[in-house]
Amino acid sequence: TNQPTGSPTTASPTTASPTNQPTLSPTNSPTSSPTDPPTPSPTVPPTSSPTSQYPPLVYDYDNTCNEVPPGGVCTSSPPLQQCQGDCDGNGDCAQGLYCFQRGISQTSVPFCSGTPPEPLVGDNDKDYCTIPPLPPSGYLAYVYDDSGTAFSNYDKTPPLLECEGDCDGDTDCAGDLKCYQRAGLEAVPGCLSGDSTFGQDTSRRDYCYRGATSSPTLSTSPTQLSNSTCAPTPAVSPSPTGPATYIPGQNTLVEADLSLSTGLRAEVIAVSGQRVALSSGQVSAEPFHGKPDGAAVFVDECGGGWTYVSNSEKGDSSKYTGGVGALYFNARNEVIGYKMIQKKTRRNCSGGRTWWATWLTCEEVSGGGVYEVEPKNNNPSIKRKTLLGQNGRNGGAYEGVAYDNRFPDDVNFRPKFFLTEDAPKGPLERFQPSLQALADAKTSGDYSNLLHIDPDGTAQTDYLVITPDTGINTQGTFIWTASLRDGRRNARAYFRNCEGIDVRNGMLYMTCKVDKLLFILDLDAMTYTQSSTIKGAFNDQPDQIASITGVNGDILYFCEDGIKGGESGRSGSGVHARDATGQGYTILQDESEKIKGETTGLAFSPDRKLMIVAYQHEGRIYKIWREDGRPFGGQMLDIRYHFDDTFAT
């Protein structure tokens, strides 16, 4: 690993035209992926020359009603019918319709006639409900209804093809296909769902499929993509032998609207609302989700490939438009797929991974829950709410999850999960799974129900209560109490609105945004320290950095919220780091008015040759790599701190 320099230099930035990423591996290797969904381009309905056979566009609803004619009064309310607007998402539209998001220059809407009746001159950004485009082959397509009216524009009648519906019996299906009868949103064998754009996996609608398997009952058990056959793993290049060129903190290059440390390159690989470009030359079937937030990386079961899961913080208490998306990579770190793996949730902020390689996604909304998701989940409409945040509570504005399972083989050690809540009285929760559920999971190796059941009534939830030392308010002791009331009172007094959380080597790290504090809890000694994050996380705490990275020159990476005052003169949001001496480094930072707001979702590829990070406001996912082809050294802590100025020296 390259030794960080003592002080960042002030070399003048130069602007380089973005180029392709340096080749990390041979390009003549096979590029097939293990279990990725098909990605052919969808059949998009015509958007030119709308005819009078379609309903006219009507603008009679707005989420504020302040622009709707006449006189700013809504005459309709969701669910909106075909060609009605303004919609903000598919949830505003009647069943079987989707919200057509118009570009600035688009003056027509598929399957609608007329010109959009915009309320203000130049305000041509209102969106309308209409018939979805046909999904790609292999996805569920709701193209027929026996009423003959719901989807007449598709001109589809029985016999229906594979993955088409709605069928009422096998006679509605072509050839030897059968009609798969559903009670809700069960997965249809051989067909893919989970496309929020097409919106054609419709509850209680039945689809034609190939096979003789009987329809199962509705289950809450996790659904995974089949891993029975693994494609060949592409070969990767040998380790580079040239000189190391990465100098953390020496920001000399501007690329893709970022100021980068010397020796780094950057490229945008996904943008909210746009289909993801794949290494095959095709694009993803679904557009990338909005407001990307907390994220993690999971190694593919087949070896070589990996998955980057990313929360979507869209939605509110009544709009279930958030969820979790997944970008799939092969062994050469090329994007080979994207899809949503969790839907119908709200404001999915951060979360955390489990040691059995699933993702826990948190709803940051009143009454929110914590849901468990498989990285390759093939049935995103089914939600698996965990027991976290539910024992004696009616949900909360949950933010992040971390676990302590240092001694999995010790029968006397009970694993623990910690949950933060972004609220003035949001306590830090500690959850311990049921002893019976834990024993069963260890015996079978199946942990899928560990956070969902309490068969023996031994699952335990308690809350943090800290007590500052007399005369020293930056350190003290703590206990865990079963009293939610005491936990909330203590949070309001000492640690309001906590967000980022991580656990390493028996130490819990937690950032709290209102007072800009970093708490470090020694889970064994039951003591804590706190420090300000105004000058960056771990300011004047080199011993804490060394406890995570060691003293060999490695650095600790983390995101920050982008409070104004950064070195770029912009929002200051980016990726920062410290080394074991306490020296701070700006690894990358926004350098353009085109991006602003918080950075989040920091993660590294399994070979550590790619850094992945999100700029939430613009919905951009960046990949960052070293020009010298070497991996990033050091560690990453899943916290976000609150940065008011340049790093203290």
C-alpha positions in Angstrom: 0.0 0.0 0.0 1.3 3.5 -0.9 2.4 5.4 2.2 0.2 8.6 2.6 2.0 11.9 2.5 2.2 14.0 5.6 0.4 17.0 4.2 -1.7 17.4 1.1 0.1 19.5 -1.5 -1.5 22.4 -3.5 -0.6 21.4 -7.0 -2.8 23.1 -9.5 -5.7 20.9 -10.7 -5.8 20.0 -14.4 -8.9 19.0 -16.2 -8.5 15.7 -18.1 -11.0 14.4 -20.6 -12.5 11.2 -19.3 -11.0 8.1 -20.8 -11.8 4.5 -20.6 -10.7 2.8 -17.4 -7.2 1.2 -17.6 -7.5 -2.5 -18.5 -7.5 -4.4 -15.2 -7.6 -7.8 -16.9 -7.4 -9.5 -20.3 -10.2 -8.7 -22.6 -10.3 -12.0 -24.4 -11.9 -13.9 -21.5 -15.5 -15.1 -21.6 -17.9 -12.4 -20.3 -20.9 -14.5 -19.5 -22.4 -13.9 -16.1 -23.6 -16.5 -13.5 -27.2 -15.8 -12.8 -28.1 -12.4 -14.1 -31.5 -11.5 -15.4 -31.9 -11.0 -19.1 -31.3 -7.5 -20.3 -32.6 -7.1 -23.9 -34.0 -3.6 -24.6 -37.7 -3.4 -23.9 -40.3 -2.8 -26.6 -41.2 0.8 -26.2 -44.6 2.0 -27.4 -44.8 4.6 -30.0 -44.5 8.2 -28.9 -45.0 10.1 -32.1 -48.2 11.2 -33.8 -50.7 10.3 -31.1 -54.0 9.6 -32.6 -57.6 10.4 -31.4 -58.1 6.7 -30.5 -56.3 7.4 -27.2 -57.7 9.4 -24.3 -56.7 13.1 -24.2 -54.1 14.3 -21.7 -55.7 15.8 -18.6 -53.8 17.8 -15.9 -56.2 17.8 -12.9 -54.0 16.6 -10.0 -50.8 17.9 -8.3 -49.4 16.8 -5.0 -49.7 20.4 -3.8 -52.6 21.4 -6.1 -51.1 24.9 -6.3 -50.8 24.9 -10.0 -53.7 22.9 -11.1 -56.3 24.8 -13.2 -58.8 26.2 -12.5 -57.8 28.3 -9.5 -55.3 25.8 -8.1 -57.9 23.2 -7.1 -57.4 19.4 -7.8 -60.4 17.8 -9.4 -59.0 14.3 -9.2 -56.9 12.3 -6.8 -54.8 9.1 -7.0 -55.1 6.5 -8.4 -55.0 8.4 -11.7 -56.4 6.9 -14.8 -54.9 6.6 -18.3 -53.6 10.0 -19.5 -54.2 11.8 -16.2 -51.5 13.8 -14.4 -49.4 14.9 -12.6 -48.0 11.7 -11.2 -44.8 11.3 -9.1 -44.5 7.5 -9.4 -46.3 4.3 -10.3 -48.1 4.4 -7.0 -50.1 7.4 -8.2 -51.5 5.4 -11.1 -54.4 2.9 -11.3 -53.5 -0.8 -11.4 -51.8 -1.8 -14.6 -50.7 1.8 -15.5 -47.3 3.4 -14.8 -46.1 7.0 -14.4 -44.5 8.1 -17.7 -41.7 10.4 -16.7 -41.2 13.0 -19.4 -38.0 14.6 -20.5 -37.9 18.4 -20.8 -38.4 18.3 -24.6 -41.0 15.5 -24.8 -44.4 16.9 -25.8 -46.2 13.6 -26.3 -47.1 10.7 -24.0 -47.5 7.1 -25.2 -51.1 5.9 -25.7 -52.4 9.4 -25.1 -53.6 12.1 -27.5 -53.2 15.9 -27.4 -50.5 18.1 -26.0 -49.7 18.2 -22.3 -51.7 21.0 -20.8 -48.9 22.6 -18.7 -49.9 25.1 -16.0 -47.1 27.5 -16.6 -45.1 28.6 -19.6 -41.9 26.6 -19.7 -43.1 24.2 -16.9 -43.2 21.2 -19.2 -42.2 18.6 -16.7 -45.5 17.2 -15.6 -45.9 13.4 -15.8 -48.9 11.3 -16.8 -50.2 7.8 -16.1 -50.4 5.6 -19.2 -50.1 2.0 -20.4 -46.6 0.6 -19.7 -44.3 -0.5 -22.5 -44.0 -4.2 -23.1 -41.2 -5.7 -20.9 -38.3 -7.6 -22.5 -38.7 -11.3 -23.1 -38.7 -13.3 -19.9 -40.4 -10.7 -17.8 -44.0 -10.9 -16.7 -46.3 -9.0 -19.1 -49.9 -8.2 -18.2 -51.2 -7.8 -21.7 -54.7 -9.3 -21.7 -57.8 -9.0 -19.5 -60.9 -11.0 -20.2 -63.0 -7.8 -19.9 -61.4 -6.9 -23.2 -60.9 -3.3 -22.2 -58.1 -3.0 -19.7 -55.2 -3.5 -22.2 -56.9 -3.4 -25.5 -54.1 -1.3 -27.0 -51.8 -4.3 -26.8 -54.1 -6.1 -29.2 -53.4 -9.4 -27.4 -55.8 -12.3 -27.1 -55.4 -15.9 -26.1 -53.5 -18.1 -26.6 -50.9 -16.2 -24.5 -47.2 -16.8 -24.7 -44.8 -17.7 -21.9 -44.9 -15.1 -19.0 -48.0 -13.3 -20.5 -51.2 -12.9 -18.5 -53.9 -12.6 -17.3 -54.9 -16.2 -18.0 -57.9 -18.0 -16.4 -56.8 -21.5 -17.3 -54.5 -23.6 -19.3 -56.7 -23.2 -22.4 -55.7 -19.5 -22.4 -52.0 -20.4 -22.9 -50.3 -21.4 -26.1 -49.1 -25.0 -26.8 -48.1 -27.0 -23.7 -47.9 -23.9 -21.5 -49.9 -23.8 -18.3 -51.7 -21.1 -16.4 -49.9 -20.3 -13.1 -52.6 -19.4 -10.6 -51.6 -16.9 -7.9 -53.1 -15.7 -4.7 -50.9 -12.6 -4.6 -47.4 -11.8 -5.9 -45.8 -15.2 -5.9 -42.9 -15.8 -8.3 -43.9 -17.4 -11.6 -41.5 -20.2 -12.6 -39.2 -19.3 -15.5 -40.3 -15.6 -15.5 -38.8 -12.5 -14.0 -40.7 -9.8 -12.2 -39.4 -6.8 -10.3 -39.4 -4.1 -13.0 -40.9 -0.9 -11.5 -40.9 0.8 -14.9 -43.1 -1.8 -16.6 -45.2 -2.5 -13.5 -46.8 -5.6 -15.0 -46.3 -8.1 -12.1 -49.9 -7.5 -10.9 -51.2 -9.0 -7.7 -53.6 -11.9 -8.1 -53.1 -11.9 -11.9 -52.2 -15.3 -13.4 -49.5 -15.9 -16.1 -48.6 -18.6 -18.6 -45.5 -20.6 -17.8 -43.6 -23.7 -18.9 -43.6 -26.7 -16.6 -45.8 -28.9 -14.5 -45.0 -27.6 -11.1 -48.1 -26.8 -9.0 -48.6 -23.3 -7.7 -47.1 -22.9 -4.2 -48.8 -21.1 -1.4 -47.8 -17.6 -0.6 -44.6 -17.6 1.5 -42.5 -15.1 3.3 -39.3 -17.0 3.0 -36.5 -15.4 1.0 -36.4 -16.0 -2.8 -33.0 -16.2 -4.5 -31.9 -16.4 -8.1 -31.0 -19.9 -9.0 -27.3 -20.6 -8.5 -27.3 -24.2 -9.7 -25.2 -23.5 -12.7 -22.2 -21.1 -12.6 -20.8 -19.6 -15.7 -17.0 -19.5 -16.3 -15.3 -16.9 -14.3 -13.4 -14.4 -16.5 -9.7 -14.4 -15.9 -8.2 -11.3 -14.2 -4.9 -9.7 -14.9 -1.8 -10.3 -12.8 -0.7 -7.8 -10.2 0.9 -4.7 -11.6 4.6 -4.3 -11.3 5.0 -0.6 -12.2 5.5 2.3 -9.7 2.7 3.3 -7.4 1.2 6.6 -8.4 -1.7 7.1 -5.9 -1.1 10.0 -3.4 -4.0 10.5 -1.1 -5.0 14.1 -0.4 -2.9 15.5 -3.3 -5.9 16.6 -5.4 -4.5 17.4 -8.9 -7.1 16.0 -11.3 -10.7 17.0 -12.1 -12.7 14.4 -13.9 -16.5 13.6 -14.0 -17.2 16.7 -11.9 -14.9 15.4 -9.1 -11.6 16.7 -7.7 -9.5 13.5 -7.3 -6.3 12.6 -5.5 -3.3 12.1 -7.7 -3.3 8.7 -9.3 -7.1 8.2 -9.3 -9.6 8.1 -12.1 -13.4 8.4 -12.0 -16.4 7.4 -14.1 -20.2 7.5 -13.6 -21.7 4.0 -14.0 -25.3 4.7 -13.0 -27.7 7.7 -12.9 -31.1 7.8 -11.3 -33.9 7.4 -13.8 -31.6 6.1 -16.6 -31.1 2.6 -17.7 -27.7 1.2 -16.7 -25.1 0.6 -19.5 -23.9 -3.0 -19.4 -20.6 -4.5 -20.5 -22.5 -6.5 -23.2 -23.4 -3.3 -25.0 -27.0 -3.5 -23.9 -28.8 -1.5 -21.1 -30.6 -2.8 -18.1 -34.3 -3.5 -18.3 -35.0 -1.2 -15.4 -33.8 2.4 -14.9 -31.6 3.0 -11.9 -33.4 3.9 -8.7 -33.7 7.4 -7.3 -31.9 8.9 -4.3 -29.3 6.1 -3.7 -28.2 5.9 -0.2 -26.7 3.2 2.1 -24.9 0.3 0.3 -22.8 -2.8 0.7 -20.9 -5.3 -1.5 -21.5 -9.1 -1.6 -19.3 -11.7 -3.2 -21.0 -13.9 -5.8 -21.7 -17.5 -4.8 -20.1 -18.7 -8.0 -16.8 -16.9 -7.4 -15.3 -13.9 -9.1 -18.4 -11.8 -9.6 -20.0 -9.5 -7.0 -23.1 -7.4 -6.2 -23.4 -3.8 -5.0 -26.7 -3.3 -3.2 -28.0 0.3 -2.8 -30.9 1.7 -0.9 -33.4 4.2 -2.5 -34.5 6.9 -0.1 -37.5 7.9 -2.2 -41.0 8.0 -0.7 -42.5 9.2 2.5 -44.9 7.9 5.2 -47.6 7.2 2.7 -45.6 6.7 -0.6 -44.0 3.3 -0.9 -41.6 4.3 -3.7 -38.3 3.4 -2.0 -36.6 0.1 -2.0 -33.2 -1.5 -2.8 -31.5 -1.9 -6.2 -28.5 -4.1 -7.1 -25.7 -3.6 -9.6 -24.1 -6.9 -10.7 -20.4 -7.1 -11.6 -18.2 -9.8 -13.1 -14.7 -10.7 -12.0 -13.2 -8.0 -14.2 -15.3 -5.4 -12.3 -17.6 -4.8 -15.3 -21.3 -4.0 -14.8 -23.3 -6.9 -16.2 -26.8 -6.3 -14.7 -29.1 -4.2 -12.6 -32.5 -4.7 -11.1 -34.6 -3.8 -8.0 -34.4 -6.4 -5.3 -36.8 -4.8 -2.8 -39.9 -2.7 -3.6 -42.9 -1.2 -1.8 -40.9 0.3 1.1 -40.4 3.9 2.1 -37.3 6.1 2.4 -34.8 3.3 2.6 -31.9 5.3 4.1 -29.0 3.2 5.3 -28.9 -0.3 6.7 -26.3 -3.0 7.3 -25.2 -6.5 6.2 -25.5 -9.7 8.1 -22.7 -12.3 8.4 -24.7 -14.7 6.3 -24.5 -12.3 3.4 -28.0 -10.6 3.3 -28.8 -6.9 3.5 -30.8 -5.2 6.2 -32.5 -2.1 4.8 -34.0 0.6 7.1 -37.0 2.8 6.5 -36.3 6.3 7.8 -39.9 7.3 8.3 -42.4 7.3 11.2 -43.4 3.8 11.8 -40.6 2.4 9.6 -39.3 -1.1 9.7 -36.1 -3.0 9.0 -36.3 -5.6 6.2 -34.0 -8.4 5.2 -33.2 -8.7 1.5 -31.2 -11.3 -0.5 -28.6 -9.6 -2.9 -30.1 -11.7 -5.8 -33.7 -11.6 -4.7 -36.0 -12.4 -7.5 -39.3 -11.4 -5.9 -38.9 -7.8 -4.8 -42.6 -7.2 -3.9 -42.4 -9.6 -0.9 -41.2 -7.8 2.2 -39.5 -9.7 5.1 -39.7 -7.4 8.1 -37.4 -8.3 10.9 -37.9 -8.1 14.7 -35.4 -5.2 14.8 -37.1 -2.0 16.0 -40.4 -3.8 16.6 -40.2 -5.2 20.2 -42.5 -2.8 22.1 -42.1 -0.1 19.4 -44.4 0.9 16.6 -41.5 1.3 14.2 -39.3 4.4 13.8 -37.1 6.5 11.5 -34.4 3.9 11.4 -31.1 4.6 9.9 -28.3 2.1 10.2 -27.6 -1.5 11.5 -24.3 -3.1 12.6 -23.6 -6.4 14.4 -21.2 -7.9 16.8 -20.5 -11.6 16.2 -16.8 -11.8 17.2 -17.0 -15.3 18.7 -19.4 -17.4 16.6 -18.1 -20.7 18.0 -18.4 -19.6 21.6 -21.6 -21.1 23.0 -21.6 -18.4 25.7 -21.4 -15.5 23.3 -24.6 -14.2 21.9 -24.5 -12.1 18.7 -26.0 -8.7 18.9 -27.4 -6.2 16.4 -27.4 -2.5 16.9 -29.9 -0.1 15.3 -29.8 3.7 15.1 -32.8 6.0 14.8 -32.6 9.5 13.1 -34.9 11.3 15.6 -34.4 13.7 18.5 -35.4 10.9 20.9 -34.1 8.1 18.8 -32.4 5.5 21.1 -29.6 3.2 20.2 -31.2 -0.3 20.2 -29.4 -3.5 20.9 -31.2 -6.7 19.7 -30.2 -10.2 20.6 -31.9 -13.1 18.6 -33.8 -15.9 20.1 -31.6 -18.6 21.7 -33.6 -21.4 20.0 -33.6 -19.6 16.6 -29.8 -19.1 17.0 -29.2 -22.8 17.9 -31.3 -24.0 15.0 -29.5 -21.7 12.6 -26.1 -22.9 13.7 -27.2 -26.5 13.3 -28.7 -26.1 9.9 -26.5 -23.4 8.5 -29.7 -21.5 7.5 -29.9 -18.1 9.1 -32.8 -16.8 7.0 -35.2 -16.8 9.9 -32.9 -15.7 12.7 -34.2 -12.1 12.7 -37.8 -13.0 12.1 -38.9 -15.5 14.7 -38.8 -15.9 18.5 -40.0 -19.5 19.1 -38.9 -19.6 22.8 -39.5 -16.0 23.8 -35.9 -15.3 24.5 -35.3 -12.6 21.9 -34.2 -9.5 23.8 -34.3 -5.8 23.0 -32.7 -3.1 25.1 -31.4 0.4 24.8 -28.3 2.5 25.5 -28.0 4.7 28.5 -24.8 6.7 28.9 -23.5 8.4 32.1 -20.8 11.1 31.6 -17.9 11.1 34.0 -18.1 13.9 36.6 -16.5 17.0 35.2 -15.6 15.3 31.9 -18.5 15.3 29.5 -16.5 13.6 26.6 -16.2 10.2 28.3 -18.1 8.0 30.7 -19.8 4.7 31.2 -22.9 3.1 29.8 -25.5 0.4 30.5 -28.2 -1.3 28.5 -31.8 -1.0 29.8 -35.0 -2.7 28.8 -36.9 0.6 29.3 -37.6 2.3 25.9 -38.6 5.4 27.9 -35.2 5.7 29.5 -33.5 5.0 26.3 -35.3 7.8 24.6 -34.7 10.3 27.4 -31.0 9.5 27.4 -30.8 9.9 23.6 -32.5 13.3 23.8 -30.1 14.4 26.4 -26.8 13.1 24.9 -27.0 11.7 21.4 -29.8 13.1 19.1 -30.5 12.0 15.6 -27.8 9.3 15.2 -27.1 7.9 11.7 -24.0 6.1 10.8 -23.0 3.0 12.8 -20.3 0.3 12.5 -18.7 -2.3 14.9 -15.1 -3.3 14.7 -13.2 -5.5 17.1 -15.6 -4.9 20.0 -15.8 -1.2 19.4 -19.0 0.5 18.3 -18.7 3.7 16.2 -21.8 6.0 15.9 -22.2 9.5 14.4 -25.0 11.8 15.5 -25.8 14.8 13.3 -27.5 17.4 15.4 -24.5 18.0 17.7 -22.0 16.7 15.2 -20.6 14.0 17.5 -18.8 10.7 17.1 -19.3 8.2 19.9 -17.0 5.3 20.4 -18.3 2.5 22.7 -16.1 -0.2 24.1 -18.7 -3.0 24.2 -16.7 -5.1 26.7 -15.5 -2.4 29.1 -18.8 -0.6 29.0 -17.1 2.8 28.6 -17.4 5.4 25.9 -15.8 8.5 24.5 -17.2 11.3 22.3 -15.7 13.8 20.0 -16.7 16.5 17.6 -16.8 15.8 13.9 -16.8 19.5 12.8 -13.1 19.1 11.9 -13.6 15.6 10.5 -14.1 12.3 12.1 -11.4 11.0 14.5 -9.8 14.5 14.8 -7.0 14.1 17.4 -7.7 10.4 17.8 -4.9 8.6 16.0 -5.1 5.7 18.4 -8.6 4.9 17.2 -7.4 4.9 13.6 -4.6 2.6 14.5 -6.9 0.2 16.3 -8.7 -0.4 13.0 -6.0 -0.1 10.3 -2.9 -1.0 12.3 0.2 1.2 12.2 1.5 0.1 8.8 0.6 3.3 6.9 -2.9 2.2 5.9 -5.7 4.7 6.0 -9.4 4.7 7.1 -11.9 5.8 4.5 -15.4 7.3 5.2 -18.0 9.6 3.7 -19.3 12.9 5.0 -22.5 14.9 4.7 -21.2 17.8 2.6 -21.8 20.8 4.9 -20.4 23.8 3.0 -16.9 24.8 3.5 -14.9 22.1 1.8 -11.6 22.7 0.0 -13.3 22.9 -3.4 -15.5 25.8 -2.5 -18.5 23.7 -3.3 -20.5 21.6 -0.9 -17.5 19.8 0.5 -19.1 16.4 0.1 -16.8 13.6 -0.8 -14.7 10.7 0.5 -12.2 11.5 3.2 -9.6 9.5 5.2 -7.2 9.6 8.1 -4.1 7.6 8.8 -2.7 6.2 12.1 -0.9 9.5 12.8 -4.2 11.4 12.7 -3.4 13.1 9.4 -6.5 13.8 7.3 -6.9 13.4 3.6 -9.5 14.5 1.0 -9.6 11.5 -1.3 -12.2 13.0 -3.7 -14.7 15.9 -3.5 -17.2 17.6 -5.7 -15.7 20.1 -8.1 -18.7 21.3 -10.0 -22.0 23.0 -9.5 -23.6 19.9 -11.2 -23.3 17.8 -8.0 -24.0 18.7 -4.4 -25.4 17.3 -1.2 -24.3 14.2 0.6 -22.0 11.3 -0.4 -23.0 7.9 0.7 -22.9 4.2 -0.2 -19.1 3.9 0.0 -17.9 0.4 -0.7 -15.0 -1.5 -2.3 -15.0 -4.4 -4.8 -13.8 -7.7 -3.3 -10.4 -7.3 -4.9 -10.4 -3.6 -3.7 -9.5 -2.3 -7.1 -12.8 -0.3 -7.3 -14.1 2.2 -4.9 -17.9 2.8 -5.3 -19.6 5.9 -3.9 -22.9 7.7 -4.5 -23.8 11.3 -4.8 -27.4 11.2 -3.7 -28.9 14.5 -4.9 -28.0 13.8 -8.5 -28.4 10.0 -8.2 -25.0 9.3 -9.5 -23.0 6.1 -8.7 -19.2 6.6 -9.3 -16.5 4.0 -9.7 -13.1 5.2 -8.7 -9.9 3.3 -9.5 -6.1 3.7 -9.2 -4.3 4.4 -12.5 -1.5 2.1 -11.4 -3.8 -0.9 -11.3 -3.2 -1.5 -7.6 -5.9 -2.2 -5.0 -6.9 0.4 -2.4 -5.3 -0.4 0.9 -6.7 0.4 4.3 -10.1 0.0 5.8 -13.6 1.5 5.4 -15.9 2.5 8.2 -19.6 2.8 7.6 -20.2 6.2 9.2 -21.0 9.6 7.9 -19.6 12.6 9.7 -20.3 16.3 9.5 -17.6 18.4 8.0 -17.6 22.2 8.4 -14.1 23.0 7.2 -10.9 21.5 5.9 -9.2 18.8 7.9 -7.5 20.0 11.0 -3.7 19.4 10.9 
